[in-house]
């Protein structure tokens, strides 16, 4: 009898060791996920994307060392703070009119990841509620450090808080430069997370760069200041008609007509912020390597949308041109193809399902997201049939293949572009009667998209407004976040 018990005990011990080893192996192959999000970053303001001037070696490494999505778009916004709905869509996998600013009633990405056994961490800009700017939407995060609630701040005066418990934070503190603060928090978290523990982490770094104020540290200002910056290929001194958003906050950061020298100076400052952020991203990558996490971490780099920066005579992102709605997106990590890309149409909100899939969740989350890893894991990934983008009730756009139609409902105006022949959207083919059938074809797609995504706004306003924009007499008012030297240079 004793011999039988000994044999039974030995069998139980062996089984326990086997299960333990199996669980440890399973945990060790569950990838960490690092999501780095830039703010207001044009897709073409990256060296690896063909920009010959800007220095972005660490972002370049993610793009050349991973898989890129060349046609990634923000779906749009209900208001001028385009970043808020963009982030809400990424957090929920829901399209613009299916999720608004208040996320109280919907489960968001980090909550799902916690259920998958992930330790969740966030730092940087957390901007989902444009009107109340509360912290209630910061949920599902195990660790929140150096978090900034709100849309923007002076980079040298960014108010940050640490999470104590849900909706409970330390008082706001001013600690240093934004990109460095957020990187410090991320490096501390990554370095302190034991690679041998088997517990995967999801780390979200949301930089406020290169959002204005465009005030990089001196060393990065010196990289570009005084040098002859290239103007955008579609630079214009003034937009040819009233878009419906010509005097919003972003658009009054310089006057009209846009002066080439002023735009070049602002581009130099913009590039300085990007290069500084890039250096900070390098610190994060080094922390992954030094802590033993690098080989088992999927790295996602993206931006919430683009920015005009002088293109079409505009400065901001409150328009539907490619430079403003398109965003960079690249994914690098274990088992991800190196140096590959796709031109398939995708939304930033598709990162929700993609991250869920990386975390091993089943595909029963009942959201609108695609799974972008299908681009390299399957042979039939086609992305989305078309791209539908919106801004307030004043602009609508649809892209099908090479063709793009922008509709301005309040002025009853269309723009039609062939993006293969005219990638900078300079020749409006809607003014040519021979393209009328193409306009009608894309209008039908736009109407179908409105129905699919529950867009409630008419494509033709009952009362037509004037297309004319006359800035003479308009008094520009500086926002409270601009430092003194910016005010003196651009507002006086």
Secondary structure, 3 states (H helix, E strand, C coil): CHHHHHHHHHHHHHHHHHHHHHHHHHHHCCCEEEEEEECCCCCCCCHHHCCCCCCCHHHHHHHHCCEEEEEEECCEECCCCHHHHHHHHHHHCCCHHHCCCCCCCCCCHHHHHHHCCCEEEEEEEECCCCCCCCCCCCCCCCEEEEEEECCCCCCCCCEEECEEECCEECCCEECCCHHHHHHHHHHHHHHHCCHHHCCCEEEEEECCCCCCCCCCCHHHHHHHCCCCCCCCCCECCCCCCCCCCCCCHHHHCCCCCCCHHHHHHHHHHHHHHHHHHHHHHHHHHHHHHHCCCHHHEEEEEEECCCCCCCECCCCCCCCCCHHHHEECEEEECCCCCCCEEEEEEEEHHHHHHHHHHHCCCCCCCCCCCCCCCHHHHCCCCCEECCEEEEECCCEEEEEECCEEEEEECCCCEEEEEECCCCCCCCCCHHHCHHHHHHHHHHHHHHHHHHHHCCCCCCCCCCCCCCCCCCCCCCCCCCCCCCCHHHHHHHCC
